[in-house]
Amino acid sequence: MRWKNAGERTVYENRWFRVNLADVELPDGRRLDHYVIRLRPVAAATVVNEANEVLLLWRHRFITGTYGWELAAGVVEDREDCALAAAREMEEETGWRPGRLRHLLSVEPSNGLTDARHHIYWTDEAEYVGQPADAFESDRREWVPLKLVPDMVARGEVPAANMAAALLMLHHLRCGG
């Protein structure tokens, strides 16, 4: 059953996102208005060290009023490569410059409302270059044992779905099933 987008008009836009009103045709021929949020891609990255610990940020999200563990992440600038954006964000938010990044996964965190696509990378080599330029992004940065990740996700300590998916995938790759 395929919904058809018969066209969109922008009702609001800024540097970060655009809100469109779509004219949608349902499979049975009925039409409805559907709001769509158009977002720029997001890139995220982390490093796993020799002790099988992952570098995470503990941060507050004012929109939901929650704290949780996250990977360094941010918007991909116009014409910027996703992996380079992930490396830039990791260094700015953690003070660690990643080595060669490997693509871990790409996810659509809310594809019923937005076209957001998050590209997540990881590396097993990084160099500490000093205090993060964007230290305001998190309360702290910590090395967390990957073996603890499934329980952290289960307890709700990783509330963002994209971050939970990435950390569980890293756990699977590095720790097995």
Residue pairs with C-beta under 8 A, 6 or more apart in sequence:
1 27
2 27
3 24
3 25
3 26
3 27
4 24
4 25
5 22
5 23
5 24
6 22
6 23
6 24
6 25
6 31
7 22
7 23
8 20
8 21
8 22
8 23
8 36
9 20
9 21
10 18
10 19
10 20
11 19
11 20
11 21
11 35
12 18
12 19
13 19
16 39
16 40
16 75
17 37
17 38
17 39
17 40
18 37
18 38
19 35
19 36
19 37
19 38
20 35
20 36
20 37
20 38
21 33
21 34
21 35
21 36
22 33
22 34
22 35
22 36
23 31
23 33
24 31
24 32
24 33
24 34
25 31
26 32
35 113
36 113
36 114
36 115
37 113
37 114
37 115
37 116
38 114
38 115
39 114
39 115
39 116
40 75
40 76
41 75
41 76
41 82
41 85
41 116
41 117
41 118
41 119
42 73
42 74
42 75
42 76
42 116
42 117
42 118
42 119
42 162
43 73
43 74
43 75
43 76
43 82
43 83
43 85
43 86
43 89
43 118
43 119
43 120
43 121
44 70
44 71
44 72
44 73
44 74
44 86
44 89
44 118
44 119
44 120
44 121
44 162
44 163
44 166
45 71
45 72
45 73
45 86
45 87
45 89
45 90
45 98
45 101
45 120
45 121
45 122
45 123
46 54
46 55
46 56
46 71
46 72
46 90
46 122
46 123
46 166
46 170
47 54
47 55
47 90
47 96
47 98
47 122
47 123
47 124
47 125
47 126
48 54
48 55
48 122
48 123
48 124
48 146
48 170
48 174
49 55
49 124
49 143
50 124
51 143
51 145
52 145
52 146
52 147
52 174
52 175
53 143
53 144
53 145
53 146
54 143
54 144
54 145
54 146
54 149
54 167
54 170
55 94
55 96
55 126
55 141
55 142
55 143
55 144
56 69
56 70
56 71
56 141
56 142
56 143
56 144
57 69
57 70
57 71
57 72
57 93
57 94
57 137
57 138
57 140
57 141
58 67
58 68
58 69
58 138
58 139
58 140
58 141
58 142
59 67
59 68
59 70
59 137
59 138
59 139
60 66
60 67
60 139
61 67
61 68
61 159
61 160
64 159
66 159
67 139
68 156
68 157
68 158
68 159
68 160
68 163
69 144
69 152
69 157
69 158
69 163
69 167
70 138
70 158
70 160
70 163
71 90
71 120
71 163
71 166
71 167
72 86
72 89
72 90
72 92
72 93
72 94
72 137
73 86
73 89
73 93
73 118
73 120
74 85
74 88
74 89
74 92
74 93
75 85
76 82
76 85
76 119
77 85
82 119
82 121
83 101
83 103
83 119
83 121
86 98
86 101
86 119
86 120
86 121
87 97
87 98
87 101
87 121
90 96
90 97
90 98
90 126
91 97
91 98
91 129
91 132
91 133
92 132
92 133
92 134
92 137
93 132
93 134
93 137
93 138
93 141
94 132
94 141
95 128
95 129
95 130
95 131
95 132
95 141
96 126
96 127
96 128
96 129
97 126
97 127
97 128
97 129
98 121
98 123
98 125
98 126
99 123
99 124
99 125
99 126
99 127
100 123
100 125
101 121
101 122
101 123
102 121
102 122
102 123
103 119
103 120
103 121
104 120
104 121
104 122
104 166
104 169
104 170
104 173
105 120
105 165
105 166
105 169
106 117
106 118
106 119
106 120
107 117
107 118
107 120
107 161
107 162
107 165
107 166
108 114
108 115
108 116
108 117
108 118
109 116
109 118
109 160
109 161
109 162
110 116
118 162
120 162
120 165
120 166
122 166
122 170
132 141
144 152
146 167
146 170
146 171
146 174
146 175
147 171
147 175
149 158
149 167
149 168
149 170
149 171
150 168
150 171
152 158
152 167
153 164
153 167
153 168
158 164
158 167
